[in-house]
Amino acid sequence: MTDFRDRERAEEAKFAFDEETLFRITARRNRLVGEWAAARMGLNEAETEAYRKAVVQADFEEAGDEDVIRKLLGDMTAAGLDIDDATVRAALEEKMVEARRQFLGEV
């Protein structure tokens, strides 16, 4: 019975570790995509830093990426950019790969 409990605890620990890793990578991706959007909107350095944080915060509104996509599309459209959903989703995918590489390079 101890074997089963040890195995169960190990699986729970791995699940928690994987979830935390995904959270960190996603937060990094959101900072990177915020920086990408800020550059396209022509924001200065201070505005870019604030915008990166705002994009990370936007991800806490609901599960999934729709809240981030909605923020990026709304802000970029309001800034007068001709941007579509597919472009933002492609940037999210690209930045996720970059964030994963950065994160795993640090570990």
NUDREN-297502 format. One record per atom (N, C-alpha, C, O): z, y, x; atom name; residue number from 0; chain; residue in one letter. Coordinates in Angstrom, 1 decimal. Layout:
% NUDREN-297502
> Z,Y,X,CA,NUM,A,A $
...
% end
This chain:
% NUDREN-297502
> 0.0,-1.2,0.8,N,0,A,M $
> 0.0,0.0,0.0,CA,0,A,M $
> 0.0,1.3,0.9,C,0,A,M $
> -0.6,2.3,0.5,O,0,A,M $
> 0.7,1.2,2.0,N,1,A,T $
> 0.7,2.3,2.9,CA,1,A,T $
> -0.7,2.6,3.4,C,1,A,T $
> -1.1,3.8,3.6,O,1,A,T $
> -1.5,1.6,3.7,N,2,A,D $
> -2.9,1.8,4.1,CA,2,A,D $
> -3.7,2.6,3.1,C,2,A,D $
> -4.4,3.6,3.5,O,2,A,D $
> -3.5,2.3,1.8,N,3,A,F $
> -4.2,3.0,0.8,CA,3,A,F $
> -3.8,4.5,0.7,C,3,A,F $
> -4.6,5.3,0.6,O,3,A,F $
> -2.5,4.7,0.8,N,4,A,R $
> -2.0,6.1,0.7,CA,4,A,R $
> -2.4,6.9,2.0,C,4,A,R $
> -2.8,8.1,1.8,O,4,A,R $
> -2.4,6.3,3.1,N,5,A,D $
> -2.9,6.9,4.3,CA,5,A,D $
> -4.4,7.3,4.2,C,5,A,D $
> -4.8,8.4,4.5,O,5,A,D $
> -5.1,6.4,3.7,N,6,A,R $
> -6.5,6.6,3.5,CA,6,A,R $
> -6.8,7.7,2.4,C,6,A,R $
> -7.6,8.6,2.6,O,6,A,R $
> -6.0,7.7,1.4,N,7,A,E $
> -6.1,8.7,0.3,CA,7,A,E $
> -5.8,10.1,0.9,C,7,A,E $
> -6.5,11.1,0.7,O,7,A,E $
> -4.7,10.2,1.7,N,8,A,R $
> -4.3,11.5,2.3,CA,8,A,R $
> -5.4,12.0,3.3,C,8,A,R $
> -5.7,13.2,3.4,O,8,A,R $
> -6.0,11.0,4.0,N,9,A,A $
> -7.1,11.4,5.0,CA,9,A,A $
> -8.3,11.9,4.2,C,9,A,A $
> -8.9,12.9,4.7,O,9,A,A $
> -8.6,11.3,3.1,N,10,A,E $
> -9.8,11.8,2.3,CA,10,A,E $
> -9.5,13.2,1.7,C,10,A,E $
> -10.3,14.0,1.7,O,10,A,E $
> -8.3,13.4,1.3,N,11,A,E $
> -7.9,14.7,0.7,CA,11,A,E $
> -7.9,15.7,1.8,C,11,A,E $
> -8.4,16.9,1.5,O,11,A,E $
> -7.5,15.4,3.0,N,12,A,A $
> -7.5,16.4,4.1,CA,12,A,A $
> -8.9,16.7,4.5,C,12,A,A $
> -9.2,17.9,4.8,O,12,A,A $
> -9.8,15.7,4.5,N,13,A,K $
> -11.2,15.9,4.8,CA,13,A,K $
> -11.8,16.8,3.8,C,13,A,K $
> -12.6,17.7,4.1,O,13,A,K $
> -11.5,16.6,2.5,N,14,A,F $
> -12.1,17.4,1.4,CA,14,A,F $
> -11.6,18.8,1.6,C,14,A,F $
> -12.5,19.7,1.4,O,14,A,F $
> -10.4,19.0,1.8,N,15,A,A $
> -9.8,20.4,2.0,CA,15,A,A $
> -10.5,21.1,3.2,C,15,A,A $
> -10.9,22.2,3.1,O,15,A,A $
> -10.7,20.3,4.3,N,16,A,F $
> -11.3,20.9,5.5,CA,16,A,F $
> -12.8,21.3,5.2,C,16,A,F $
> -13.2,22.4,5.5,O,16,A,F $
> -13.5,20.4,4.5,N,17,A,D $
> -14.9,20.7,4.1,CA,17,A,D $
> -15.0,21.9,3.2,C,17,A,D $
> -15.9,22.7,3.4,O,17,A,D $
> -14.1,22.0,2.2,N,18,A,E $
> -14.1,23.1,1.3,CA,18,A,E $
> -13.8,24.5,2.1,C,18,A,E $
> -14.5,25.5,1.8,O,18,A,E $
> -12.9,24.4,3.0,N,19,A,E $
> -12.5,25.6,3.7,CA,19,A,E $
> -13.7,26.0,4.6,C,19,A,E $
> -14.0,27.2,4.8,O,19,A,E $
> -14.3,25.0,5.3,N,20,A,T $
> -15.5,25.3,6.1,CA,20,A,T $
> -16.6,25.9,5.3,C,20,A,T $
> -17.2,26.9,5.7,O,20,A,T $
> -16.9,25.4,4.1,N,21,A,L $
> -17.9,25.9,3.3,CA,21,A,L $
> -17.6,27.4,2.9,C,21,A,L $
> -18.5,28.2,2.8,O,21,A,L $
> -16.3,27.6,2.5,N,22,A,F $
> -15.9,29.0,2.1,CA,22,A,F $
> -16.2,29.9,3.3,C,22,A,F $
> -16.7,31.0,3.1,O,22,A,F $
> -15.8,29.6,4.5,N,23,A,R $
> -16.0,30.5,5.7,CA,23,A,R $
> -17.4,30.7,5.9,C,23,A,R $
> -17.8,31.8,6.2,O,23,A,R $
> -18.2,29.7,5.8,N,24,A,I $
> -19.7,29.8,6.1,CA,24,A,I $
> -20.3,30.7,5.0,C,24,A,I $
> -21.2,31.5,5.3,O,24,A,I $
> -19.9,30.5,3.8,N,25,A,T $
> -20.5,31.3,2.7,CA,25,A,T $
> -20.0,32.8,2.8,C,25,A,T $
> -20.9,33.7,2.6,O,25,A,T $
> -18.8,33.0,3.2,N,26,A,A $
> -18.4,34.4,3.4,CA,26,A,A $
> -19.2,35.1,4.6,C,26,A,A $
> -19.6,36.2,4.5,O,26,A,A $
> -19.4,34.3,5.6,N,27,A,R $
> -20.2,34.8,6.7,CA,27,A,R $
> -21.7,35.1,6.2,C,27,A,R $
> -22.3,36.1,6.6,O,27,A,R $
> -22.2,34.2,5.4,N,28,A,R $
> -23.5,34.4,4.9,CA,28,A,R $
> -23.6,35.7,4.1,C,28,A,R $
> -24.6,36.4,4.2,O,28,A,R $
> -22.6,35.9,3.3,N,29,A,N $
> -22.5,37.1,2.4,CA,29,A,N $
> -22.5,38.4,3.3,C,29,A,N $
> -23.1,39.4,2.9,O,29,A,N $
> -21.7,38.3,4.4,N,30,A,R $
> -21.7,39.5,5.3,CA,30,A,R $
> -23.1,39.7,5.9,C,30,A,R $
> -23.6,40.8,6.0,O,30,A,R $
> -23.8,38.6,6.3,N,31,A,L $
> -25.1,38.7,6.9,CA,31,A,L $
> -26.1,39.2,5.9,C,31,A,L $
> -27.0,40.1,6.2,O,31,A,L $
> -26.1,38.7,4.7,N,32,A,V $
> -27.0,39.2,3.7,CA,32,A,V $
> -26.7,40.6,3.2,C,32,A,V $
> -27.6,41.4,2.9,O,32,A,V $
> -25.5,41.0,3.3,N,33,A,G $
> -25.1,42.4,3.0,CA,33,A,G $
> -25.7,43.3,4.1,C,33,A,G $
> -26.1,44.4,3.8,O,33,A,G $
> -25.6,42.9,5.3,N,34,A,E $
> -26.2,43.6,6.4,CA,34,A,E $
> -27.7,43.7,6.3,C,34,A,E $
> -28.3,44.8,6.5,O,34,A,E $
> -28.3,42.6,5.9,N,35,A,W $
> -29.8,42.6,5.7,CA,35,A,W $
> -30.2,43.6,4.6,C,35,A,W $
> -31.1,44.4,4.7,O,35,A,W $
> -29.4,43.6,3.5,N,36,A,A $
> -29.7,44.5,2.4,CA,36,A,A $
> -29.4,46.0,2.8,C,36,A,A $
> -30.2,46.9,2.4,O,36,A,A $
> -28.4,46.2,3.5,N,37,A,A $
> -28.0,47.6,3.9,CA,37,A,A $
> -29.1,48.1,4.8,C,37,A,A $
> -29.5,49.3,4.7,O,37,A,A $
> -29.7,47.3,5.7,N,38,A,A $
> -30.7,47.8,6.6,CA,38,A,A $
> -32.0,48.1,5.7,C,38,A,A $
> -32.6,49.1,6.0,O,38,A,A $
> -32.3,47.3,4.7,N,39,A,R $
> -33.4,47.7,3.9,CA,39,A,R $
> -33.2,48.9,3.1,C,39,A,R $
> -34.2,49.6,2.7,O,39,A,R $
> -31.9,49.2,2.7,N,40,A,M $
> -31.6,50.4,1.9,CA,40,A,M $
> -31.4,51.6,2.8,C,40,A,M $
> -31.3,52.7,2.3,O,40,A,M $
> -31.4,51.4,4.1,N,41,A,G $
> -31.3,52.6,5.1,CA,41,A,G $
> -29.9,53.1,5.2,C,41,A,G $
> -29.7,54.3,5.4,O,41,A,G $
> -28.9,52.3,5.0,N,42,A,L $
> -27.5,52.7,5.1,CA,42,A,L $
> -27.1,52.9,6.6,C,42,A,L $
> -27.6,52.2,7.5,O,42,A,L $
> -26.2,53.9,6.8,N,43,A,N $
> -25.7,54.1,8.2,CA,43,A,N $
> -24.7,53.0,8.5,C,43,A,N $
> -24.4,52.1,7.7,O,43,A,N $
> -24.2,53.1,9.7,N,44,A,E $
> -23.2,52.1,10.2,CA,44,A,E $
> -22.0,51.9,9.4,C,44,A,E $
> -21.6,50.8,9.0,O,44,A,E $
> -21.4,53.0,9.0,N,45,A,A $
> -20.1,53.0,8.2,CA,45,A,A $
> -20.5,52.4,6.8,C,45,A,A $
> -19.7,51.6,6.2,O,45,A,A $
> -21.6,52.9,6.2,N,46,A,E $
> -22.0,52.4,4.9,CA,46,A,E $
> -22.3,51.0,4.9,C,46,A,E $
> -22.0,50.2,4.0,O,46,A,E $
> -22.9,50.5,6.0,N,47,A,T $
> -23.3,49.1,6.2,CA,47,A,T $
> -22.0,48.2,6.2,C,47,A,T $
> -22.0,47.2,5.5,O,47,A,T $
> -21.0,48.6,7.0,N,48,A,E $
> -19.8,47.9,7.0,CA,48,A,E $
> -19.1,47.8,5.7,C,48,A,E $
> -18.7,46.7,5.3,O,48,A,E $
> -19.1,48.9,4.9,N,49,A,A $
> -18.5,48.9,3.6,CA,49,A,A $
> -19.3,48.0,2.6,C,49,A,A $
> -18.8,47.3,1.8,O,49,A,A $
> -20.6,48.1,2.8,N,50,A,Y $
> -21.5,47.3,1.9,CA,50,A,Y $
> -21.3,45.8,2.2,C,50,A,Y $
> -21.3,45.0,1.2,O,50,A,Y $
> -21.2,45.4,3.4,N,51,A,R $
> -21.0,44.0,3.8,CA,51,A,R $
> -19.8,43.5,3.1,C,51,A,R $
> -19.7,42.4,2.5,O,51,A,R $
> -18.7,44.3,3.1,N,52,A,K $
> -17.4,43.9,2.5,CA,52,A,K $
> -17.6,43.8,1.0,C,52,A,K $
> -17.0,42.9,0.4,O,52,A,K $
> -18.3,44.7,0.4,N,53,A,A $
> -18.6,44.7,-1.0,CA,53,A,A $
> -19.3,43.5,-1.5,C,53,A,A $
> -19.0,42.9,-2.6,O,53,A,A $
> -20.3,43.0,-0.7,N,54,A,V $
> -21.0,41.8,-1.0,CA,54,A,V $
> -20.1,40.6,-1.0,C,54,A,V $
> -20.2,39.7,-1.8,O,54,A,V $
> -19.2,40.5,0.0,N,55,A,V $
> -18.3,39.4,0.1,CA,55,A,V $
> -17.4,39.4,-1.1,C,55,A,V $
> -17.1,38.4,-1.7,O,55,A,V $
> -16.9,40.6,-1.5,N,56,A,Q $
> -16.0,40.7,-2.7,CA,56,A,Q $
> -16.7,40.3,-3.9,C,56,A,Q $
> -16.1,39.8,-4.8,O,56,A,Q $
> -18.0,40.6,-4.0,N,57,A,A $
> -18.8,40.3,-5.2,CA,57,A,A $
> -18.8,38.8,-5.5,C,57,A,A $
> -19.0,38.4,-6.6,O,57,A,A $
> -18.7,38.0,-4.4,N,58,A,D $
> -18.8,36.6,-4.5,CA,58,A,D $
> -17.6,36.0,-5.3,C,58,A,D $
> -17.6,34.8,-5.7,O,58,A,D $
> -16.5,36.8,-5.4,N,59,A,F $
> -15.3,36.3,-6.1,CA,59,A,F $
> -15.4,36.5,-7.6,C,59,A,F $
> -14.4,36.1,-8.3,O,59,A,F $
> -16.4,37.1,-8.1,N,60,A,E $
> -16.5,37.3,-9.5,CA,60,A,E $
> -16.7,36.1,-10.3,C,60,A,E $
> -16.1,35.9,-11.4,O,60,A,E $
> -17.5,35.2,-9.9,N,61,A,E $
> -17.8,33.9,-10.6,CA,61,A,E $
> -18.2,32.8,-9.6,C,61,A,E $
> -18.6,33.2,-8.5,O,61,A,E $
> -18.2,31.6,-10.0,N,62,A,A $
> -18.6,30.5,-9.1,CA,62,A,A $
> -20.1,30.6,-8.9,C,62,A,A $
> -20.9,31.0,-9.8,O,62,A,A $
> -20.6,30.2,-7.8,N,63,A,G $
> -22.0,30.2,-7.5,CA,63,A,G $
> -22.4,31.5,-6.8,C,63,A,G $
> -21.6,32.3,-6.5,O,63,A,G $
> -23.7,31.6,-6.7,N,64,A,D $
> -24.3,32.7,-6.0,CA,64,A,D $
> -24.9,33.8,-6.9,C,64,A,D $
> -25.3,34.9,-6.5,O,64,A,D $
> -24.8,33.6,-8.2,N,65,A,E $
> -25.4,34.5,-9.2,CA,65,A,E $
> -24.8,35.9,-9.1,C,65,A,E $
> -25.5,36.9,-9.3,O,65,A,E $
> -23.5,36.0,-8.9,N,66,A,D $
> -22.8,37.3,-8.8,CA,66,A,D $
> -23.3,38.1,-7.6,C,66,A,D $
> -23.5,39.3,-7.6,O,66,A,D $
> -23.5,37.4,-6.4,N,67,A,V $
> -24.0,38.0,-5.2,CA,67,A,V $
> -25.5,38.5,-5.4,C,67,A,V $
> -25.9,39.6,-5.1,O,67,A,V $
> -26.3,37.6,-6.0,N,68,A,I $
> -27.7,37.9,-6.3,CA,68,A,I $
> -27.8,39.1,-7.2,C,68,A,I $
> -28.6,40.0,-7.0,O,68,A,I $
> -27.0,39.1,-8.2,N,69,A,R $
> -27.0,40.2,-9.2,CA,69,A,R $
> -26.6,41.6,-8.5,C,69,A,R $
> -27.2,42.6,-8.7,O,69,A,R $
> -25.6,41.5,-7.6,N,70,A,K $
> -25.2,42.7,-6.9,CA,70,A,K $
> -26.3,43.2,-6.0,C,70,A,K $
> -26.7,44.4,-6.0,O,70,A,K $
> -26.9,42.3,-5.2,N,71,A,L $
> -27.9,42.7,-4.3,CA,71,A,L $
> -29.1,43.3,-5.0,C,71,A,L $
> -29.7,44.3,-4.7,O,71,A,L $
> -29.6,42.6,-6.1,N,72,A,L $
> -30.7,43.1,-6.8,CA,72,A,L $
> -30.5,44.4,-7.5,C,72,A,L $
> -31.3,45.3,-7.4,O,72,A,L $
> -29.3,44.6,-8.0,N,73,A,G $
> -28.9,45.8,-8.7,CA,73,A,G $
> -28.9,47.0,-7.7,C,73,A,G $
> -29.4,48.1,-8.0,O,73,A,G $
> -28.2,46.8,-6.6,N,74,A,D $
> -28.1,47.8,-5.6,CA,74,A,D $
> -29.4,48.2,-4.9,C,74,A,D $
> -29.7,49.4,-4.7,O,74,A,D $
> -30.2,47.2,-4.6,N,75,A,M $
> -31.4,47.4,-3.9,CA,75,A,M $
> -32.4,48.1,-4.9,C,75,A,M $
> -33.2,49.0,-4.5,O,75,A,M $
> -32.4,47.7,-6.1,N,76,A,T $
> -33.3,48.3,-7.1,CA,76,A,T $
> -32.9,49.8,-7.4,C,76,A,T $
> -33.7,50.7,-7.5,O,76,A,T $
> -31.6,50.0,-7.4,N,77,A,A $
> -31.0,51.4,-7.6,CA,77,A,A $
> -31.4,52.3,-6.4,C,77,A,A $
> -31.5,53.5,-6.6,O,77,A,A $
> -31.5,51.6,-5.3,N,78,A,A $
> -31.9,52.4,-4.1,CA,78,A,A $
> -33.4,52.7,-4.0,C,78,A,A $
> -33.9,53.3,-3.0,O,78,A,A $
> -34.1,52.2,-5.0,N,79,A,G $
> -35.6,52.5,-5.1,CA,79,A,G $
> -36.4,51.4,-4.4,C,79,A,G $
> -37.6,51.7,-4.1,O,79,A,G $
> -35.9,50.3,-4.0,N,80,A,L $
> -36.6,49.3,-3.3,CA,80,A,L $
> -37.3,48.4,-4.4,C,80,A,L $
> -36.8,48.1,-5.4,O,80,A,L $
> -38.5,47.9,-4.0,N,81,A,D $
> -39.3,47.0,-4.9,CA,81,A,D $
> -38.9,45.6,-4.4,C,81,A,D $
> -39.4,45.1,-3.4,O,81,A,D $
> -37.9,45.0,-5.0,N,82,A,I $
> -37.3,43.7,-4.6,CA,82,A,I $
> -37.3,42.8,-5.8,C,82,A,I $
> -37.1,43.2,-7.0,O,82,A,I $
> -37.5,41.5,-5.6,N,83,A,D $
> -37.4,40.5,-6.7,CA,83,A,D $
> -36.4,39.4,-6.4,C,83,A,D $
> -35.9,39.3,-5.3,O,83,A,D $
> -36.1,38.7,-7.4,N,84,A,D $
> -35.1,37.6,-7.3,CA,84,A,D $
> -35.4,36.6,-6.2,C,84,A,D $
> -34.5,36.2,-5.5,O,84,A,D $
> -36.7,36.2,-6.1,N,85,A,A $
> -37.1,35.2,-5.1,CA,85,A,A $
> -36.9,35.7,-3.7,C,85,A,A $
> -36.5,34.9,-2.8,O,85,A,A $
> -37.1,36.9,-3.4,N,86,A,T $
> -36.9,37.5,-2.1,CA,86,A,T $
> -35.4,37.5,-1.7,C,86,A,T $
> -35.0,37.1,-0.6,O,86,A,T $
> -34.5,37.8,-2.7,N,87,A,V $
> -33.1,37.8,-2.5,CA,87,A,V $
> -32.6,36.4,-2.2,C,87,A,V $
> -31.8,36.1,-1.3,O,87,A,V $
> -33.1,35.4,-3.1,N,88,A,R $
> -32.7,34.0,-2.9,CA,88,A,R $
> -33.2,33.5,-1.5,C,88,A,R $
> -32.4,32.7,-0.9,O,88,A,R $
> -34.3,33.8,-1.1,N,89,A,A $
> -34.8,33.4,0.2,CA,89,A,A $
> -34.0,34.0,1.3,C,89,A,A $
> -33.7,33.3,2.3,O,89,A,A $
> -33.6,35.2,1.2,N,90,A,A $
> -32.7,35.8,2.2,CA,90,A,A $
> -31.3,35.1,2.2,C,90,A,A $
> -30.8,34.9,3.3,O,90,A,A $
> -30.8,34.7,1.1,N,91,A,L $
> -29.6,34.0,1.0,CA,91,A,L $
> -29.7,32.7,1.7,C,91,A,L $
> -28.8,32.3,2.5,O,91,A,L $
> -30.8,32.0,1.5,N,92,A,E $
> -31.0,30.7,2.2,CA,92,A,E $
> -31.1,30.8,3.7,C,92,A,E $
> -30.5,30.1,4.4,O,92,A,E $
> -31.9,31.8,4.1,N,93,A,E $
> -32.0,32.1,5.5,CA,93,A,E $
> -30.7,32.5,6.2,C,93,A,E $
> -30.4,32.0,7.3,O,93,A,E $
> -29.9,33.3,5.5,N,94,A,K $
> -28.7,33.8,6.1,CA,94,A,K $
> -27.6,32.6,6.0,C,94,A,K $
> -26.7,32.6,6.9,O,94,A,K $
> -27.8,31.7,5.1,N,95,A,M $
> -26.9,30.5,5.1,CA,95,A,M $
> -27.1,29.7,6.3,C,95,A,M $
> -26.1,29.2,6.9,O,95,A,M $
> -28.3,29.5,6.7,N,96,A,V $
> -28.6,28.7,7.9,CA,96,A,V $
> -28.1,29.4,9.1,C,96,A,V $
> -27.5,28.8,10.0,O,96,A,V $
> -28.3,30.7,9.2,N,97,A,E $
> -27.8,31.5,10.3,CA,97,A,E $
> -26.3,31.5,10.4,C,97,A,E $
> -25.7,31.3,11.5,O,97,A,E $
> -25.6,31.6,9.2,N,98,A,A $
> -24.2,31.6,9.2,CA,98,A,A $
> -23.6,30.2,9.6,C,98,A,A $
> -22.6,30.2,10.4,O,98,A,A $
> -24.3,29.2,9.2,N,99,A,R $
> -23.8,27.8,9.6,CA,99,A,R $
> -24.0,27.6,11.1,C,99,A,R $
> -23.1,27.1,11.7,O,99,A,R $
> -25.1,28.1,11.7,N,100,A,R $
> -25.3,28.0,13.1,CA,100,A,R $
> -24.2,28.8,13.9,C,100,A,R $
> -23.6,28.3,14.8,O,100,A,R $
> -24.0,30.0,13.4,N,101,A,Q $
> -22.9,30.8,14.0,CA,101,A,Q $
> -21.6,30.2,14.0,C,101,A,Q $
> -20.8,30.1,15.0,O,101,A,Q $
> -21.2,29.7,12.8,N,102,A,F $
> -19.9,29.1,12.6,CA,102,A,F $
> -19.7,27.8,13.4,C,102,A,F $
> -18.7,27.7,14.1,O,102,A,F $
> -20.7,27.0,13.4,N,103,A,L $
> -20.6,25.8,14.2,CA,103,A,L $
> -20.7,26.0,15.7,C,103,A,L $
> -20.1,25.2,16.5,O,103,A,L $
> -21.3,27.1,16.1,N,104,A,G $
> -21.3,27.5,17.5,CA,104,A,G $
> -20.0,28.0,18.0,C,104,A,G $
> -19.7,27.9,19.2,O,104,A,G $
> -19.1,28.5,17.1,N,105,A,E $
> -17.8,29.0,17.4,CA,105,A,E $
> -16.8,27.9,17.5,C,105,A,E $
> -15.8,27.9,18.2,O,105,A,E $
> -17.0,26.8,16.7,N,106,A,V $
> -16.0,25.7,16.6,CA,106,A,V $
> -16.0,24.8,17.8,C,106,A,V $
> -15.3,23.9,17.8,O,106,A,V $
% end
